[in-house]
Structures are given as structure tokens and as C-alpha cells.
Amino acid sequence: MTALPTRPTSIAELRRVAQPPEVRSRANAEHWTASLYLRDVSPYLTWWLLKTSVTANGVTGLMILTGWATAAALLVPGIGGAMLALVLGQLQMLVDCCDGEVARWRGTSSPAGVFLDKVGHYSTEALIPLALGVRAAGWPFDVPADWLWTTLGTALALVIVLNKALNDMVHVARANAGLTRLEDKRGGATVPSGRLLSRLRSAARFVPFHRLYHSVELTMLAFVAALVGLVVGEPLADRVLVSLLLPLSVVALVGHFVAIMASKRVRS
């Protein structure tokens, strides 16, 4: 890819290069907050980043640190910690938009950048449920009674990471089988072949609990739980949240696995 001039001449030019249609139309790689408002805001931050010497991978590193800070914020008791995590979760997604925009403008997209992006999202979405477990246990811990909540948080983190890994397992399986890379678009190979599974997939759009396990949704739920905690008490609200998220995450994991096996994604 040919590198463009160091700086764009206008936001419109930056959008044209850094936000091509194939990026904006991605079905899975684009979070709904990106379509809602982040892609409208991100070029202004990218414009500023392009004035510095920071690389696209350096921006991804900032995204990783912001994600970790999001999880750490949940360790702050009360509504303040949940509100900080909510803001940082949105900031992480904003920076996540910018690293790709910097890479596309400078022509520096690389496997290392993709790898670092995966590290950022996997680690953040593992650390947040761990923090939710600690938050549900309260501080200081009553041993061994409060270990139940940290254990549930750890189990939730494991299920979330496994669920995320299923998508990457599909790409690895196809690559090892010599198949072409799947396009990131709705329909096509992602649709289950069975009629019942197709109907269940359609029904899930109306009750999309399987989408609750992204960092953005988790911080939103933590904030709602903190608001409820102002009335019923903080540990109780957090404990109910973790207790509900874990079984639903197992259902989402099993459903995701079945949907993959029933689709053309893993068929030659």
C-alpha cells in the first residue's frame, strides 16, 4: 500500500481514505457504537494523532491500556467507579476506531496491528468480568464466603473469552483447510442451514442477550447495577448481575458453537 502524505488536508479527505465503505459496512468488526456516533467523532482524534509521531500500533497500545483502565475502574466502589468505567469503555472504542484509521492513512496496516487489537479486546473482556466478581464480593473479603463471587466472575471471564475465540477458531480452521477468508458481512455463510436454527437466530435479534458480553455492554450493565445498588445496596445488585450473566453466557456460548457447526463457515 502506498503511503499518503503525513497529514490530510481535510476531515473529508481523511474520512474517504480511513473510513472506506468496506470498513463501515463490516457486520462483526464494527461495534454498534461505531455506527451510532464513534465513526463520526474518530476522524477528529485521528487528525490530531496524525500530527504526532505515534504509530498505528502505538495507538492500539493506548487502546489496550484504556481497556485495562476500564476494568480497574470497576474496582472503585459505588456509582463513581461504574460511571468511570462507562466513560472509559466508550473511550476505548473510540481509540479502537482511530488505530485503524491511522494505519489506513499511513499505509502501515500489518498483522502485528491485528494481533495487538485482539490482545486488547480479549484482555479487556476478560478483566471486566473479573472486576465484576471482585465488585460483587465487596471489600474487604469475608473468607471463604465471598470467594463464591470472585469464582463466578472468573467463570464468566472464561466463558466470554471462549465465546470470542470461537470466531477466531473459524478463521484458523478455514486457513488450515486451505479455504478462502470469510467476508465480514451479514448473511451468506454465517446463516445456519437448519430451519429451526435459522428461526432461533432470527428470534435472537429481538432478545440479543448474546451481545451482552462486549466491554461496552458490560460497562453499561455495571452502571445500571450501580444505579440499582443505590436503592437495594451495592453488593446485592452486583451479585444479581453476575449471577444472571454467567448462565446466559453459557447459553450464548453453546448457541454460538451450534450456529457455527450448522453454517457453511466450517464446511469446504
LINZI-V141036 format. One line per field, one symbol per residue. psi: psi as a letter, one per 30 degrees, with the letter a starting at -180 (. if undefined). A space follows every 50 residues. Layout:
psi->???
//
This chain:
psi->kkklleklfleeeeeeefilefefgkeefjlffeeefeffeefeeeeeef flgkleeeeeeeeeeeeeeeeeeffklafeeeeeeeeeeeeeeeeeeeee eeeeefhgkleeeeeeeeeeeeeefeeeeeeeeeeeflklkjkgeffeee eeeeeeeeeeeeeefeeeeeeeeeefggllkkkillabffkkfkeeeeee eeefffihffgfgleeeeeeeeeeeeeeffefkeeeeeeeeeeeeeeeee eeeeeeeeeeffagegk.
//
